[in-house]
Amino acid sequence: MDKKDSKNPLQNTSKSTSWGGVAGWYDELLEESSDSFQAKVILPNLSRILDLKPGMKVLDIACGQGFFARTFEQAGAEVSAADISPELIVLAKKKSPASTAGKPAIAYHVAAADSMPFAADGSFDAAVIVLAVQNIENIQGALAESARILRKGGRLVLVLNHPAFRIPKESSWEWDEKTGKQFRRIDSYLSDAKIKIDMTPGELDPMKKKSTISFHRPLQSYFKSLNKAGFVVSRLEEWISHRKSQKGPRAIEEDRLRKEIPMFLMLEATKA
């Protein structure tokens, strides 16, 4: 996941990243759970959207430990991947297929989303940023860089926590006792926000506490930024949770609302 140093987010030459410190936790979350949102919701939908073909050149931006990049490679795509976190790139290389004929199966790079000098202009058919665009402060720079590396007609696919319903510290599930219904409470939406996220909420030792930074933006901000970077939004989808509540007095209502309130937003943008 591509994360900027909060002290100097736009010019992070030291490659410091708030996600480097939680690389092990993030790796365990994705790799050791077969019931993750990444595995059950995002991956099948993303594979359908990309419709990968052998030889298709794909760039996984803010690739984390390569969870999605490996799937793209298995589908026959020519895959490159980049992340600003050296720790996550080390994990990605360990988990990826061995090199063949002296060439890595997946070309990994330590690079920020807004500066990918390893990629030539117009050299990719598609690029993805999965669950990371909300952790990139220089969003306009990242989208401009994505446009640069894509061929004309190439696609950028963004998958993010739904900005209308999942706003850190400003949204929550609540229960209406009078109606017996659950609802989603939204306390703010249109205002951009930079939010510190506690990644170790149960940790009492301040020396072991870890956090990351998330940026909330309303939908119009993403559309305006994509348009400014030379993209046309060609598809929008909203994806729901696959999970179900355990038996209890609220289970039926909770499961009903899971099908009504989407967790994730997918934007496909085509380079004009």
C-alpha positions, -999 to +999 in steps of 0.1 A: +000+000+000+014+033-010+017+056+020+035+090+022+056+101+052+032+125+071+061+149+078+069+154+041+042+137+020+048+152-014+085+149-017+094+117+002+129+110-010+138+089+020+111+063+010+098+064+046+063+051+049+037+047+076+029+013+062+064-001+066+058-005+103+027-026+098+039-046+069+038-079+089+003-072+102-010-064+067+007-094+052-010-117+078-043-100+072-043-109+035-023-141+033-035-160+063-073-154+060-092-170+032-123-149+042-108-115+037-126-088+016-096-088-007-100-125-015-138-128-014-150-095-028-123-075-045-103-101-063-131-118-082-147-085-092-113-069-101-105-100-123-138-096-141-133-059-147-097-063-160-105-093-182-068-101-183-054-117-215-019-133-220+007-107-227-014-078-214+009-053-197-004-044-162+010-022-135-001-027-099+005+007-082+008+007-044+010-031-047+017-039-010+030-075-007+019-084-042-014-101-034-031-089-066+000-087-088+005-125-083-030-132-095-025-110-126+007-129-134-010-162-130-036-151-156-008-146-181-003-108-179+031-091-180+031-076-145+051-048-130+043-036-094+055-007-072+051+004-036+068+031-016+074+007+013+106-013+009+094-037+036+063-046+016+083-050-016+106-075+002+076-095+012+062-093-023+094-107-039+095-136-014+059-146-022+061-142-060+071-169-085+108-175-091+126-159-119+126-176-153+154-172-179+170-146-156+139-124-156+116-120-126+081-132-131+069-099-117+090-068-119+089-051-084+100-016-078+102+007-047+085+038-059+058+063-049+026+064-069+034+100-080+069+092-093+075+059-112+106+065-133+110+028-141+079+030-163+082+044-198+055+067-213+026+048-227+040+014-218+011-003-200-024-015-211-039-012-176-030+000-141-047-006-108-046+011-074-064-012-050-074+001-015-045+026-015-057+058-033-071+069+001-036+068+016-020+089-011-019+126-003-007+138-037-036+123-055-033+146-086+003+137-090-005+100-087-033+102-113-011+122-137+017+096-134-008+068-141-019+086-172+017+090-183+025+053-181-007+042-198-011+039-236-040+059-252-072+039-244-055+023-215-074+018-183-068+028-147-089+009-122-094+023-087-108+003-058-114+022-026-134+022+006-167+038-005-162+075+002-200+081+007-204+055+034-170+047+049-155+080+062-130+074+090-142+087+123-173+103+106-194+073+098-208+044+119-235+017+121-263+026+145-296+010+156-330+026+157-348+010+187-382+024+176-382+009+141-359-021+148-337-011+119-301-005+115-288+025+096-256+041+085-248+074+102-228+099+082-215+130+101-196+146+072-190+139+036-181+169+013-151+181+034-117+167+025-100+153+056-066+139+067-072+113+094-047+094+116-058+057+118-048+036+149-037+002+135-032-013+170-063-002+190-058-028+217-021-020+223-015-002+256+023+002+253+028+036+235+061+023+221+043-005+202+014+017+189+013+020+151-007+043+129-013+052+093-028+082+075-060+081+054-074+109+033-111+113+028-123+129-005-159+131-018-168+115-051-166+148-070-130+152-060-121+119-076-140+127-108-124+162-111-089+148-105-094+120-130-107+145-156-078+169-149-053+140-155-068+132-189-091+103-179-127+096-187-146+076-162-159+046-182-174+024-154-185+027-118-195-002-096-204-005-059-195-038-041-211-051-009-197-073+019-199-111+015-201-117+052-232-127+073-240-120+109-241-147+135-276-158+147-292-132+170-321-107+172-304-082+148-289-107+124-316-105+097-316-067+097-278-065+097-276-089+067-303-069+049-284-037+052-251-053+041-268-057+007-280-021+007-249-002+018-218-009-003-184-012+013-163-006-018-163+017-049-147+008-082-139+034-107-126+025-142-111+054-160-099+054-196-070+075-209-085+098-235 
